[in-house]
Amino acid sequence: MTTTVTERREPAGAPPGRGSRRLTERVFRVRESGIIAVLLVFVAVTTSIQPSFLNQQNLQFLLINTTVYALLALGETMVVVSRNVDLSIGSVLGLSAYVSAGMFGHHPGIPIPLVFLIGLGIGLVCGMANGLMVAVGRVPSLVVTLATLYIIRGIDILIVGGNEVTAQTLPNSFTDIPRATVAGIPYLAIAIAVVIGIGAYYLRSFRSGRDLYAIGSNPEAARLAGIPVGKRIFTAFAMSGAIAGVAGVLWAAQYQTIDSTAGTGYELTVISAVVVGGVAIFGGSGSAVGAAVGALLLSSINSALNVLGFPQLWLEAISGFLLLLAITLDRIISVRLMIALRRRSPGVGT
């Protein structure tokens, strides 16, 4: 005798798996909300210990310091949701920062938008190189971007040599970019927030963006469904590189003294921010907004360490710990979510 389990069926006319998708999105939305709660608690505790943590000057510094990390996190999110990783972003940022800022010394009077285009072009070339090797060559992204991390850094060292770009060679209109504010809020922070919002909308609303989630969930199933996997992965790496190139120009405007060490170690902090912000390291879920909140959390920790007088090395230790904790949490959530989805799915018993 065969018995059909009707109480677990999807509603009539509903697309297959709609309930499963809603459950998955609900779980990871709770995860992102939890990060916001942790951020608020952390700020409250730090302020109770050191009230100067929330003064206007420190808040402006915190927002400006977050912009570069949040921008890099946007590009990294596009790569990570497709079940890949880009470790070269710190080196791309460093190369872009030196070459683009160096344009002011070699070509006085060069328009600032052109400098940004140069930075974007440098990053785009690096990202396309990564994308070709991963998408066409089928080489694991971890191997490819670890290699290009050192290759690009080596190129940067060869170009820079013992030189550096100093603030005296940069026009005031360029160095004032991070300083301009409206109602005490940096214009740059507002602009990056808008870019993050556009990126999040693209990933959730455009087919090419949603395809990245499908690829991250199951690359083979995505390929069988007709999704151009190689093209999408190539585009994700190209966009990540281009964003890192623009971030390099903003880094130069903020720090003004650029040598061959610019951007060193940024890859760990950005990947930590992305994963802590709710983007699954195994791909298929997460959002650009969550990654930006993760970047804000790590920047807040960095600022708090400075205010409280802790050594800067603590930030790297904390970033590594949070990354390990987030990956462990992702794994636990994935396992429990899979069990829940199996219980919710329609079945046939005998």
ABEGO torsion letter per residue (X at the ends): XBBBBAAABBBBGBBBGAAAAAAAAAAAAAAAAAAAAAAAAAAAAAAAABAAAABAAAAAAAAAAAAAAAAAAAAAAAAAAAGBBBAAAAAAAAAAAAAAAAAAAABBGBBAAAAAAAAAAAAAAAAAAAAAAAAAAGBBAAAAAAAAAAAAAAAAAAAAEABBBBAAABBAAAAAAAABBBGGBBAAAAAAAAAAAAAAAAAAABAAAAAAAAAAABAAAAAAAGBBAAAAAAAAAAAAAAAAAAAAAAAAAAAGBBBAABGBGAAAAAAAAAAAAGBBAAEGBEBAAAAAAAAAAAAAAAAAAAAAGBBAAAAAAAAAAAAAAAAAAAAAAAAAAAAAAAAABBBBBX
